[in-house]
Amino acid sequence: MALYRNLMEDIVEQKYDEVKDALDCCTCEQCKSDLIAYVLNQLPPKYVITQEGSLYTKLSLVTKQYQVDVISAMAQAAEIIRQHPRHE
């Protein structure tokens, strides 16, 4: 049975680590998870099953427009989470 992997999870988590300070949003585990889940739901998934497919897809995701799309979705998510945090 093939194992499917959504590369967007890695991309979004990596981008979150790069820009979290600029988001002006709580960085507790609950808020981080909420933000990443929101962003992943806004962007199309990129599933791969091979290492070769993974490399090809990662290369296609480094375009400036795609990076802007990810950061834009993060900014929207941060605004929502700031207004309605679920942590205690």
PDB file of N, CA, C and O in Angstrom:
ATOM      1  N   MET A   1       0.843  -1.182   0.000  1.00  0.00           N
ATOM      2  CA  MET A   1       0.000   0.000   0.000  1.00  0.00           C
ATOM      3  C   MET A   1       0.886   1.242   0.000  1.00  0.00           C
ATOM      4  O   MET A   1       1.821   1.346   0.794  1.00  0.00           O
ATOM      5  N   ALA A   2       0.591   2.170  -0.882  1.00  0.00           N
ATOM      6  CA  ALA A   2       1.370   3.399  -0.995  1.00  0.00           C
ATOM      7  C   ALA A   2       1.060   4.340   0.169  1.00  0.00           C
ATOM      8  O   ALA A   2      -0.067   4.390   0.663  1.00  0.00           O
ATOM      9  N   LEU A   3       2.068   5.072   0.590  1.00  0.00           N
ATOM     10  CA  LEU A   3       1.886   6.086   1.616  1.00  0.00           C
ATOM     11  C   LEU A   3       1.803   7.445   0.944  1.00  0.00           C
ATOM     12  O   LEU A   3       2.709   7.843   0.212  1.00  0.00           O
ATOM     13  N   TYR A   4       0.729   8.140   1.194  1.00  0.00           N
ATOM     14  CA  TYR A   4       0.529   9.456   0.611  1.00  0.00           C
ATOM     15  C   TYR A   4       1.010  10.515   1.589  1.00  0.00           C
ATOM     16  O   TYR A   4       0.865  10.369   2.802  1.00  0.00           O
ATOM     17  N   ARG A   5       1.574  11.567   1.054  1.00  0.00           N
ATOM     18  CA  ARG A   5       2.086  12.648   1.894  1.00  0.00           C
ATOM     19  C   ARG A   5       1.685  13.980   1.278  1.00  0.00           C
ATOM     20  O   ARG A   5       1.937  14.226   0.099  1.00  0.00           O
ATOM     21  N   ASN A   6       1.065  14.834   2.073  1.00  0.00           N
ATOM     22  CA  ASN A   6       0.718  16.178   1.621  1.00  0.00           C
ATOM     23  C   ASN A   6       1.894  17.096   1.940  1.00  0.00           C
ATOM     24  O   ASN A   6       2.114  17.454   3.098  1.00  0.00           O
ATOM     25  N   LEU A   7       2.640  17.471   0.921  1.00  0.00           N
ATOM     26  CA  LEU A   7       3.815  18.319   1.121  1.00  0.00           C
ATOM     27  C   LEU A   7       3.462  19.696   1.658  1.00  0.00           C
ATOM     28  O   LEU A   7       4.314  20.376   2.230  1.00  0.00           O
ATOM     29  N   MET A   8       2.234  20.107   1.481  1.00  0.00           N
ATOM     30  CA  MET A   8       1.842  21.420   1.981  1.00  0.00           C
ATOM     31  C   MET A   8       1.997  21.508   3.492  1.00  0.00           C
ATOM     32  O   MET A   8       2.244  22.591   4.022  1.00  0.00           O
ATOM     33  N   GLU A   9       1.857  20.398   4.188  1.00  0.00           N
ATOM     34  CA  GLU A   9       2.045  20.421   5.636  1.00  0.00           C
ATOM     35  C   GLU A   9       3.461  20.869   5.974  1.00  0.00           C
ATOM     36  O   GLU A   9       3.655  21.719   6.844  1.00  0.00           O
ATOM     37  N   ASP A  10       4.445  20.304   5.293  1.00  0.00           N
ATOM     38  CA  ASP A  10       5.840  20.688   5.534  1.00  0.00           C
ATOM     39  C   ASP A  10       6.095  22.137   5.140  1.00  0.00           C
ATOM     40  O   ASP A  10       6.744  22.883   5.873  1.00  0.00           O
ATOM     41  N   ILE A  11       5.581  22.530   3.980  1.00  0.00           N
ATOM     42  CA  ILE A  11       5.797  23.885   3.469  1.00  0.00           C
ATOM     43  C   ILE A  11       5.199  24.918   4.422  1.00  0.00           C
ATOM     44  O   ILE A  11       5.848  25.909   4.757  1.00  0.00           O
ATOM     45  N   VAL A  12       3.969  24.684   4.852  1.00  0.00           N
ATOM     46  CA  VAL A  12       3.288  25.641   5.728  1.00  0.00           C
ATOM     47  C   VAL A  12       3.971  25.702   7.093  1.00  0.00           C
ATOM     48  O   VAL A  12       4.145  26.793   7.637  1.00  0.00           O
ATOM     49  N   GLU A  13       4.360  24.568   7.656  1.00  0.00           N
ATOM     50  CA  GLU A  13       5.047  24.579   8.947  1.00  0.00           C
ATOM     51  C   GLU A  13       6.384  25.308   8.852  1.00  0.00           C
ATOM     52  O   GLU A  13       6.743  26.069   9.750  1.00  0.00           O
ATOM     53  N   GLN A  14       7.107  25.081   7.782  1.00  0.00           N
ATOM     54  CA  GLN A  14       8.391  25.761   7.593  1.00  0.00           C
ATOM     55  C   GLN A  14       8.184  27.270   7.454  1.00  0.00           C
ATOM     56  O   GLN A  14       8.908  28.057   8.064  1.00  0.00           O
ATOM     57  N   LYS A  15       7.207  27.667   6.661  1.00  0.00           N
ATOM     58  CA  LYS A  15       6.938  29.098   6.465  1.00  0.00           C
ATOM     59  C   LYS A  15       6.460  29.728   7.767  1.00  0.00           C
ATOM     60  O   LYS A  15       6.797  30.875   8.058  1.00  0.00           O
ATOM     61  N   TYR A  16       5.679  28.993   8.553  1.00  0.00           N
ATOM     62  CA  TYR A  16       5.232  29.504   9.852  1.00  0.00           C
ATOM     63  C   TYR A  16       6.437  29.824  10.727  1.00  0.00           C
ATOM     64  O   TYR A  16       6.492  30.890  11.340  1.00  0.00           O
ATOM     65  N   ASP A  17       7.398  28.912  10.789  1.00  0.00           N
ATOM     66  CA  ASP A  17       8.593  29.146  11.597  1.00  0.00           C
ATOM     67  C   ASP A  17       9.356  30.381  11.133  1.00  0.00           C
ATOM     68  O   ASP A  17       9.969  31.074  11.945  1.00  0.00           O
ATOM     69  N   GLU A  18       9.322  30.659   9.837  1.00  0.00           N
ATOM     70  CA  GLU A  18      10.029  31.818   9.289  1.00  0.00           C
ATOM     71  C   GLU A  18       9.329  33.143   9.610  1.00  0.00           C
ATOM     72  O   GLU A  18       9.996  34.157   9.818  1.00  0.00           O
ATOM     73  N   VAL A  19       8.004  33.143   9.650  1.00  0.00           N
ATOM     74  CA  VAL A  19       7.275  34.413   9.754  1.00  0.00           C
ATOM     75  C   VAL A  19       6.468  34.578  11.042  1.00  0.00           C
ATOM     76  O   VAL A  19       5.766  35.579  11.184  1.00  0.00           O
ATOM     77  N   LYS A  20       6.537  33.650  11.971  1.00  0.00           N
ATOM     78  CA  LYS A  20       5.663  33.697  13.151  1.00  0.00           C
ATOM     79  C   LYS A  20       5.810  34.985  13.952  1.00  0.00           C
ATOM     80  O   LYS A  20       4.820  35.489  14.482  1.00  0.00           O
ATOM     81  N   ASP A  21       7.019  35.528  14.051  1.00  0.00           N
ATOM     82  CA  ASP A  21       7.203  36.755  14.820  1.00  0.00           C
ATOM     83  C   ASP A  21       6.494  37.942  14.168  1.00  0.00           C
ATOM     84  O   ASP A  21       6.003  38.829  14.865  1.00  0.00           O
ATOM     85  N   ALA A  22       6.439  37.960  12.860  1.00  0.00           N
ATOM     86  CA  ALA A  22       5.795  39.059  12.138  1.00  0.00           C
ATOM     87  C   ALA A  22       4.271  38.958  12.161  1.00  0.00           C
ATOM     88  O   ALA A  22       3.591  39.938  11.857  1.00  0.00           O
ATOM     89  N   LEU A  23       3.728  37.808  12.511  1.00  0.00           N
ATOM     90  CA  LEU A  23       2.277  37.615  12.485  1.00  0.00           C
ATOM     91  C   LEU A  23       1.566  38.279  13.655  1.00  0.00           C
ATOM     92  O   LEU A  23       0.356  38.501  13.592  1.00  0.00           O
ATOM     93  N   ASP A  24       2.294  38.601  14.723  1.00  0.00           N
ATOM     94  CA  ASP A  24       1.699  39.233  15.899  1.00  0.00           C
ATOM     95  C   ASP A  24       0.515  38.413  16.409  1.00  0.00           C
ATOM     96  O   ASP A  24      -0.588  38.924  16.604  1.00  0.00           O
ATOM     97  N   CYS A  25       0.782  37.133  16.615  1.00  0.00           N
ATOM     98  CA  CYS A  25      -0.256  36.193  17.023  1.00  0.00           C
ATOM     99  C   CYS A  25       0.335  35.289  18.105  1.00  0.00           C
ATOM    100  O   CYS A  25       1.541  35.043  18.122  1.00  0.00           O
ATOM    101  N   CYS A  26      -0.500  34.804  18.990  1.00  0.00           N
ATOM    102  CA  CYS A  26      -0.051  33.867  20.015  1.00  0.00           C
ATOM    103  C   CYS A  26       0.634  32.669  19.354  1.00  0.00           C
ATOM    104  O   CYS A  26       0.185  32.183  18.317  1.00  0.00           O
ATOM    105  N   THR A  27       1.723  32.199  19.964  1.00  0.00           N
ATOM    106  CA  THR A  27       2.474  31.081  19.394  1.00  0.00           C
ATOM    107  C   THR A  27       2.374  29.812  20.244  1.00  0.00           C
ATOM    108  O   THR A  27       3.183  28.896  20.095  1.00  0.00           O
ATOM    109  N   CYS A  28       1.376  29.760  21.140  1.00  0.00           N
ATOM    110  CA  CYS A  28       1.194  28.528  21.904  1.00  0.00           C
ATOM    111  C   CYS A  28       0.827  27.398  20.936  1.00  0.00           C
ATOM    112  O   CYS A  28       0.441  27.660  19.797  1.00  0.00           O
ATOM    113  N   GLU A  29       0.945  26.168  21.378  1.00  0.00           N
ATOM    114  CA  GLU A  29       0.702  25.019  20.492  1.00  0.00           C
ATOM    115  C   GLU A  29      -0.718  25.012  19.924  1.00  0.00           C
ATOM    116  O   GLU A  29      -0.919  24.657  18.762  1.00  0.00           O
ATOM    117  N   GLN A  30      -1.702  25.400  20.735  1.00  0.00           N
ATOM    118  CA  GLN A  30      -3.092  25.414  20.255  1.00  0.00           C
ATOM    119  C   GLN A  30      -3.267  26.428  19.129  1.00  0.00           C
ATOM    120  O   GLN A  30      -3.850  26.114  18.092  1.00  0.00           O
ATOM    121  N   CYS A  31      -2.765  27.638  19.334  1.00  0.00           N
ATOM    122  CA  CYS A  31      -2.908  28.685  18.310  1.00  0.00           C
ATOM    123  C   CYS A  31      -2.092  28.350  17.067  1.00  0.00           C
ATOM    124  O   CYS A  31      -2.544  28.580  15.946  1.00  0.00           O
ATOM    125  N   LYS A  32      -0.894  27.806  17.262  1.00  0.00           N
ATOM    126  CA  LYS A  32      -0.077  27.400  16.118  1.00  0.00           C
ATOM    127  C   LYS A  32      -0.815  26.337  15.301  1.00  0.00           C
ATOM    128  O   LYS A  32      -0.877  26.429  14.075  1.00  0.00           O
ATOM    129  N   SER A  33      -1.366  25.344  15.967  1.00  0.00           N
ATOM    130  CA  SER A  33      -2.097  24.278  15.272  1.00  0.00           C
ATOM    131  C   SER A  33      -3.322  24.827  14.550  1.00  0.00           C
ATOM    132  O   SER A  33      -3.608  24.433  13.420  1.00  0.00           O
ATOM    133  N   ASP A  34      -4.046  25.738  15.203  1.00  0.00           N
ATOM    134  CA  ASP A  34      -5.218  26.341  14.570  1.00  0.00           C
ATOM    135  C   ASP A  34      -4.815  27.118  13.321  1.00  0.00           C
ATOM    136  O   ASP A  34      -5.471  27.019  12.285  1.00  0.00           O
ATOM    137  N   LEU A  35      -3.741  27.887  13.421  1.00  0.00           N
ATOM    138  CA  LEU A  35      -3.282  28.687  12.286  1.00  0.00           C
ATOM    139  C   LEU A  35      -2.868  27.795  11.124  1.00  0.00           C
ATOM    140  O   LEU A  35      -3.267  28.034   9.984  1.00  0.00           O
ATOM    141  N   ILE A  36      -2.079  26.781  11.402  1.00  0.00           N
ATOM    142  CA  ILE A  36      -1.607  25.891  10.337  1.00  0.00           C
ATOM    143  C   ILE A  36      -2.781  25.147   9.700  1.00  0.00           C
ATOM    144  O   ILE A  36      -2.826  24.997   8.479  1.00  0.00           O
ATOM    145  N   ALA A  37      -3.724  24.683  10.509  1.00  0.00           N
ATOM    146  CA  ALA A  37      -4.897  23.987   9.958  1.00  0.00           C
ATOM    147  C   ALA A  37      -5.715  24.925   9.072  1.00  0.00           C
ATOM    148  O   ALA A  37      -6.180  24.525   8.005  1.00  0.00           O
ATOM    149  N   TYR A  38      -5.891  26.166   9.512  1.00  0.00           N
ATOM    150  CA  TYR A  38      -6.638  27.141   8.698  1.00  0.00           C
ATOM    151  C   TYR A  38      -5.947  27.352   7.354  1.00  0.00           C
ATOM    152  O   TYR A  38      -6.593  27.327   6.306  1.00  0.00           O
ATOM    153  N   VAL A  39      -4.638  27.559   7.389  1.00  0.00           N
ATOM    154  CA  VAL A  39      -3.879  27.800   6.155  1.00  0.00           C
ATOM    155  C   VAL A  39      -3.971  26.592   5.227  1.00  0.00           C
ATOM    156  O   VAL A  39      -4.192  26.749   4.026  1.00  0.00           O
ATOM    157  N   LEU A  40      -3.805  25.398   5.770  1.00  0.00           N
ATOM    158  CA  LEU A  40      -3.878  24.192   4.935  1.00  0.00           C
ATOM    159  C   LEU A  40      -5.249  24.040   4.283  1.00  0.00           C
ATOM    160  O   LEU A  40      -5.353  23.518   3.173  1.00  0.00           O
ATOM    161  N   ASN A  41      -6.291  24.489   4.958  1.00  0.00           N
ATOM    162  CA  ASN A  41      -7.634  24.420   4.376  1.00  0.00           C
ATOM    163  C   ASN A  41      -7.866  25.475   3.298  1.00  0.00           C
ATOM    164  O   ASN A  41      -8.795  25.346   2.501  1.00  0.00           O
ATOM    165  N   GLN A  42      -7.038  26.511   3.263  1.00  0.00           N
ATOM    166  CA  GLN A  42      -7.177  27.563   2.258  1.00  0.00           C
ATOM    167  C   GLN A  42      -6.397  27.271   0.979  1.00  0.00           C
ATOM    168  O   GLN A  42      -6.694  27.836  -0.074  1.00  0.00           O
ATOM    169  N   LEU A  43      -5.407  26.398   1.067  1.00  0.00           N
ATOM    170  CA  LEU A  43      -4.515  26.129  -0.062  1.00  0.00           C
ATOM    171  C   LEU A  43      -4.769  24.735  -0.632  1.00  0.00           C
ATOM    172  O   LEU A  43      -5.195  23.835   0.092  1.00  0.00           O
ATOM    173  N   PRO A  44      -4.512  24.556  -1.911  1.00  0.00           N
ATOM    174  CA  PRO A  44      -4.696  23.218  -2.496  1.00  0.00           C
ATOM    175  C   PRO A  44      -3.639  22.245  -1.972  1.00  0.00           C
ATOM    176  O   PRO A  44      -2.475  22.621  -1.830  1.00  0.00           O
ATOM    177  N   PRO A  45      -4.025  21.006  -1.684  1.00  0.00           N
ATOM    178  CA  PRO A  45      -3.044  20.017  -1.217  1.00  0.00           C
ATOM    179  C   PRO A  45      -2.101  19.620  -2.347  1.00  0.00           C
ATOM    180  O   PRO A  45      -2.444  19.718  -3.526  1.00  0.00           O
ATOM    181  N   LYS A  46      -0.923  19.174  -1.971  1.00  0.00           N
ATOM    182  CA  LYS A  46       0.075  18.687  -2.938  1.00  0.00           C
ATOM    183  C   LYS A  46       0.543  17.314  -2.451  1.00  0.00           C
ATOM    184  O   LYS A  46       1.521  17.204  -1.711  1.00  0.00           O
ATOM    185  N   TYR A  47      -0.169  16.275  -2.877  1.00  0.00           N
ATOM    186  CA  TYR A  47       0.151  14.921  -2.443  1.00  0.00           C
ATOM    187  C   TYR A  47       1.211  14.294  -3.337  1.00  0.00           C
ATOM    188  O   TYR A  47       1.209  14.473  -4.554  1.00  0.00           O
ATOM    189  N   VAL A  48       2.115  13.555  -2.705  1.00  0.00           N
ATOM    190  CA  VAL A  48       3.145  12.807  -3.430  1.00  0.00           C
ATOM    191  C   VAL A  48       3.246  11.416  -2.812  1.00  0.00           C
ATOM    192  O   VAL A  48       2.832  11.193  -1.674  1.00  0.00           O
ATOM    193  N   ILE A  49       3.803  10.489  -3.583  1.00  0.00           N
ATOM    194  CA  ILE A  49       4.028   9.145  -3.042  1.00  0.00           C
ATOM    195  C   ILE A  49       5.468   8.691  -3.208  1.00  0.00           C
ATOM    196  O   ILE A  49       5.852   7.657  -2.663  1.00  0.00           O
ATOM    197  N   THR A  50       6.281   9.450  -3.957  1.00  0.00           N
ATOM    198  CA  THR A  50       7.680   9.065  -4.146  1.00  0.00           C
ATOM    199  C   THR A  50       8.597  10.216  -3.776  1.00  0.00           C
ATOM    200  O   THR A  50       8.178  11.373  -3.746  1.00  0.00           O
ATOM    201  N   GLN A  51       9.840   9.893  -3.496  1.00  0.00           N
ATOM    202  CA  GLN A  51      10.839  10.916  -3.199  1.00  0.00           C
ATOM    203  C   GLN A  51      11.034  11.831  -4.410  1.00  0.00           C
ATOM    204  O   GLN A  51      11.189  13.043  -4.260  1.00  0.00           O
ATOM    205  N   GLU A  52      11.026  11.247  -5.598  1.00  0.00           N
ATOM    206  CA  GLU A  52      11.181  12.036  -6.821  1.00  0.00           C
ATOM    207  C   GLU A  52      10.026  13.027  -6.973  1.00  0.00           C
ATOM    208  O   GLU A  52      10.232  14.190  -7.319  1.00  0.00           O
ATOM    209  N   GLY A  53       8.833  12.558  -6.713  1.00  0.00           N
ATOM    210  CA  GLY A  53       7.664  13.436  -6.776  1.00  0.00           C
ATOM    211  C   GLY A  53       7.738  14.534  -5.736  1.00  0.00           C
ATOM    212  O   GLY A  53       7.313  15.663  -5.982  1.00  0.00           O
ATOM    213  N   SER A  54       8.277  14.202  -4.575  1.00  0.00           N
ATOM    214  CA  SER A  54       8.436  15.174  -3.510  1.00  0.00           C
ATOM    215  C   SER A  54       9.375  16.301  -3.932  1.00  0.00           C
ATOM    216  O   SER A  54       9.071  17.475  -3.725  1.00  0.00           O
ATOM    217  N   LEU A  55      10.503  15.948  -4.518  1.00  0.00           N
ATOM    218  CA  LEU A  55      11.470  16.956  -4.956  1.00  0.00           C
ATOM    219  C   LEU A  55      10.887  17.841  -6.051  1.00  0.00           C
ATOM    220  O   LEU A  55      11.042  19.062  -6.017  1.00  0.00           O
ATOM    221  N   TYR A  56      10.224  17.233  -7.009  1.00  0.00           N
ATOM    222  CA  TYR A  56       9.622  17.989  -8.108  1.00  0.00           C
ATOM    223  C   TYR A  56       8.573  18.966  -7.578  1.00  0.00           C
ATOM    224  O   TYR A  56       8.536  20.127  -7.985  1.00  0.00           O
ATOM    225  N   THR A  57       7.735  18.496  -6.683  1.00  0.00           N
ATOM    226  CA  THR A  57       6.676  19.341  -6.138  1.00  0.00           C
ATOM    227  C   THR A  57       7.254  20.469  -5.304  1.00  0.00           C
ATOM    228  O   THR A  57       6.784  21.603  -5.395  1.00  0.00           O
ATOM    229  N   LYS A  58       8.266  20.181  -4.489  1.00  0.00           N
ATOM    230  CA  LYS A  58       8.891  21.236  -3.688  1.00  0.00           C
ATOM    231  C   LYS A  58       9.477  22.319  -4.582  1.00  0.00           C
ATOM    232  O   LYS A  58       9.377  23.504  -4.265  1.00  0.00           O
ATOM    233  N   LEU A  59      10.082  21.926  -5.688  1.00  0.00           N
ATOM    234  CA  LEU A  59      10.625  22.916  -6.617  1.00  0.00           C
ATOM    235  C   LEU A  59       9.527  23.796  -7.193  1.00  0.00           C
ATOM    236  O   LEU A  59       9.722  24.999  -7.369  1.00  0.00           O
ATOM    237  N   SER A  60       8.385  23.212  -7.485  1.00  0.00           N
ATOM    238  CA  SER A  60       7.292  24.001  -8.064  1.00  0.00           C
ATOM    239  C   SER A  60       6.660  24.935  -7.037  1.00  0.00           C
ATOM    240  O   SER A  60       5.991  25.899  -7.411  1.00  0.00           O
ATOM    241  N   LEU A  61       6.859  24.666  -5.757  1.00  0.00           N
ATOM    242  CA  LEU A  61       6.245  25.473  -4.706  1.00  0.00           C
ATOM    243  C   LEU A  61       7.102  26.650  -4.266  1.00  0.00           C
ATOM    244  O   LEU A  61       6.675  27.431  -3.415  1.00  0.00           O
ATOM    245  N   VAL A  62       8.288  26.798  -4.816  1.00  0.00           N
ATOM    246  CA  VAL A  62       9.156  27.891  -4.388  1.00  0.00           C
ATOM    247  C   VAL A  62       8.943  29.163  -5.207  1.00  0.00           C
ATOM    248  O   VAL A  62       9.673  30.137  -5.018  1.00  0.00           O
ATOM    249  N   THR A  63       7.981  29.179  -6.094  1.00  0.00           N
ATOM    250  CA  THR A  63       7.717  30.387  -6.864  1.00  0.00           C
ATOM    251  C   THR A  63       7.284  31.507  -5.925  1.00  0.00           C
ATOM    252  O   THR A  63       6.675  31.262  -4.883  1.00  0.00           O
ATOM    253  N   LYS A  64       7.603  32.719  -6.304  1.00  0.00           N
ATOM    254  CA  LYS A  64       7.251  33.866  -5.465  1.00  0.00           C
ATOM    255  C   LYS A  64       5.745  33.965  -5.244  1.00  0.00           C
ATOM    256  O   LYS A  64       5.298  34.261  -4.135  1.00  0.00           O
ATOM    257  N   GLN A  65       4.964  33.721  -6.288  1.00  0.00           N
ATOM    258  CA  GLN A  65       3.516  33.823  -6.144  1.00  0.00           C
ATOM    259  C   GLN A  65       2.997  32.811  -5.128  1.00  0.00           C
ATOM    260  O   GLN A  65       2.115  33.133  -4.332  1.00  0.00           O
ATOM    261  N   TYR A  66       3.528  31.603  -5.146  1.00  0.00           N
ATOM    262  CA  TYR A  66       3.056  30.594  -4.202  1.00  0.00           C
ATOM    263  C   TYR A  66       3.434  30.981  -2.777  1.00  0.00           C
ATOM    264  O   TYR A  66       2.652  30.779  -1.848  1.00  0.00           O
ATOM    265  N   GLN A  67       4.629  31.537  -2.602  1.00  0.00           N
ATOM    266  CA  GLN A  67       5.048  31.989  -1.276  1.00  0.00           C
ATOM    267  C   GLN A  67       4.129  33.107  -0.784  1.00  0.00           C
ATOM    268  O   GLN A  67       3.762  33.139   0.390  1.00  0.00           O
ATOM    269  N   VAL A  68       3.762  34.014  -1.675  1.00  0.00           N
ATOM    270  CA  VAL A  68       2.841  35.098  -1.322  1.00  0.00           C
ATOM    271  C   VAL A  68       1.484  34.529  -0.924  1.00  0.00           C
ATOM    272  O   VAL A  68       0.870  35.007   0.030  1.00  0.00           O
ATOM    273  N   ASP A  69       1.015  33.529  -1.634  1.00  0.00           N
ATOM    274  CA  ASP A  69      -0.268  32.902  -1.308  1.00  0.00           C
ATOM    275  C   ASP A  69      -0.242  32.292   0.092  1.00  0.00           C
ATOM    276  O   ASP A  69      -1.203  32.425   0.850  1.00  0.00           O
ATOM    277  N   VAL A  70       0.850  31.628   0.429  1.00  0.00           N
ATOM    278  CA  VAL A  70       0.977  31.004   1.754  1.00  0.00           C
ATOM    279  C   VAL A  70       1.004  32.077   2.836  1.00  0.00           C
ATOM    280  O   VAL A  70       0.305  31.962   3.843  1.00  0.00           O
ATOM    281  N   ILE A  71       1.802  33.112   2.634  1.00  0.00           N
ATOM    282  CA  ILE A  71       1.912  34.174   3.639  1.00  0.00           C
ATOM    283  C   ILE A  71       0.591  34.928   3.776  1.00  0.00           C
ATOM    284  O   ILE A  71       0.202  35.297   4.884  1.00  0.00           O
ATOM    285  N   SER A  72      -0.087  35.153   2.684  1.00  0.00           N
ATOM    286  CA  SER A  72      -1.388  35.826   2.729  1.00  0.00           C
ATOM    287  C   SER A  72      -2.395  35.008   3.537  1.00  0.00           C
ATOM    288  O   SER A  72      -3.129  35.561   4.356  1.00  0.00           O
ATOM    289  N   ALA A  73      -2.431  33.712   3.312  1.00  0.00           N
ATOM    290  CA  ALA A  73      -3.330  32.839   4.080  1.00  0.00           C
ATOM    291  C   ALA A  73      -2.949  32.847   5.556  1.00  0.00           C
ATOM    292  O   ALA A  73      -3.824  32.776   6.420  1.00  0.00           O
ATOM    293  N   MET A  74      -1.659  32.931   5.855  1.00  0.00           N
ATOM    294  CA  MET A  74      -1.207  32.993   7.251  1.00  0.00           C
ATOM    295  C   MET A  74      -1.651  34.290   7.914  1.00  0.00           C
ATOM    296  O   MET A  74      -2.065  34.285   9.073  1.00  0.00           O
ATOM    297  N   ALA A  75      -1.568  35.388   7.194  1.00  0.00           N
ATOM    298  CA  ALA A  75      -1.998  36.673   7.750  1.00  0.00           C
ATOM    299  C   ALA A  75      -3.493  36.643   8.062  1.00  0.00           C
ATOM    300  O   ALA A  75      -3.917  37.139   9.105  1.00  0.00           O
ATOM    301  N   GLN A  76      -4.285  36.070   7.173  1.00  0.00           N
ATOM    302  CA  GLN A  76      -5.727  35.939   7.419  1.00  0.00           C
ATOM    303  C   GLN A  76      -5.981  35.068   8.645  1.00  0.00           C
ATOM    304  O   GLN A  76      -6.804  35.404   9.496  1.00  0.00           O
ATOM    305  N   ALA A  77      -5.276  33.962   8.724  1.00  0.00           N
ATOM    306  CA  ALA A  77      -5.446  33.045   9.855  1.00  0.00           C
ATOM    307  C   ALA A  77      -5.053  33.722  11.161  1.00  0.00           C
ATOM    308  O   ALA A  77      -5.745  33.574  12.168  1.00  0.00           O
ATOM    309  N   ALA A  78      -3.948  34.462  11.153  1.00  0.00           N
ATOM    310  CA  ALA A  78      -3.484  35.143  12.364  1.00  0.00           C
ATOM    311  C   ALA A  78      -4.530  36.139  12.852  1.00  0.00           C
ATOM    312  O   ALA A  78      -4.767  36.247  14.055  1.00  0.00           O
ATOM    313  N   GLU A  79      -5.150  36.860  11.942  1.00  0.00           N
ATOM    314  CA  GLU A  79      -6.188  37.829  12.316  1.00  0.00           C
ATOM    315  C   GLU A  79      -7.370  37.122  12.984  1.00  0.00           C
ATOM    316  O   GLU A  79      -7.873  37.587  14.007  1.00  0.00           O
ATOM    317  N   ILE A  80      -7.803  36.026  12.421  1.00  0.00           N
ATOM    318  CA  ILE A  80      -8.925  35.266  12.993  1.00  0.00           C
ATOM    319  C   ILE A  80      -8.555  34.717  14.368  1.00  0.00           C
ATOM    320  O   ILE A  80      -9.357  34.781  15.300  1.00  0.00           O
ATOM    321  N   ILE A  81      -7.357  34.183  14.494  1.00  0.00           N
ATOM    322  CA  ILE A  81      -6.932  33.582  15.761  1.00  0.00           C
ATOM    323  C   ILE A  81      -6.721  34.655  16.827  1.00  0.00           C
ATOM    324  O   ILE A  81      -7.006  34.416  18.001  1.00  0.00           O
ATOM    325  N   ARG A  82      -6.230  35.826  16.443  1.00  0.00           N
ATOM    326  CA  ARG A  82      -6.099  36.936  17.398  1.00  0.00           C
ATOM    327  C   ARG A  82      -7.467  37.315  17.961  1.00  0.00           C
ATOM    328  O   ARG A  82      -7.602  37.579  19.156  1.00  0.00           O
ATOM    329  N   GLN A  83      -8.464  37.339  17.107  1.00  0.00           N
ATOM    330  CA  GLN A  83      -9.806  37.737  17.538  1.00  0.00           C
ATOM    331  C   GLN A  83     -10.532  36.641  18.320  1.00  0.00           C
ATOM    332  O   GLN A  83     -11.368  36.934  19.175  1.00  0.00           O
ATOM    333  N   HIS A  84     -10.213  35.384  18.026  1.00  0.00           N
ATOM    334  CA  HIS A  84     -10.923  34.260  18.654  1.00  0.00           C
ATOM    335  C   HIS A  84      -9.950  33.157  19.071  1.00  0.00           C
ATOM    336  O   HIS A  84     -10.013  32.051  18.535  1.00  0.00           O
ATOM    337  N   PRO A  85      -9.050  33.439  20.020  1.00  0.00           N
ATOM    338  CA  PRO A  85      -8.108  32.383  20.436  1.00  0.00           C
ATOM    339  C   PRO A  85      -8.847  31.264  21.174  1.00  0.00           C
ATOM    340  O   PRO A  85      -9.805  31.513  21.904  1.00  0.00           O
ATOM    341  N   ARG A  86      -8.387  30.039  20.971  1.00  0.00           N
ATOM    342  CA  ARG A  86      -9.032  28.894  21.628  1.00  0.00           C
ATOM    343  C   ARG A  86      -8.228  28.382  22.815  1.00  0.00           C
ATOM    344  O   ARG A  86      -8.655  27.450  23.496  1.00  0.00           O
ATOM    345  N   HIS A  87      -7.071  28.980  23.067  1.00  0.00           N
ATOM    346  CA  HIS A  87      -6.274  28.517  24.205  1.00  0.00           C
ATOM    347  C   HIS A  87      -6.875  29.042  25.512  1.00  0.00           C
ATOM    348  O   HIS A  87      -7.708  29.948  25.514  1.00  0.00           O
ATOM    349  N   GLU A  88      -6.431  28.453  26.609  1.00  0.00           N
ATOM    350  CA  GLU A  88      -6.961  28.875  27.916  1.00  0.00           C
ATOM    351  C   GLU A  88      -6.059  29.885  28.555  1.00  0.00           C
ATOM    352  O   GLU A  88      -6.341  30.355  29.657  1.00  0.00           O
TER     353      GLU A  88
END
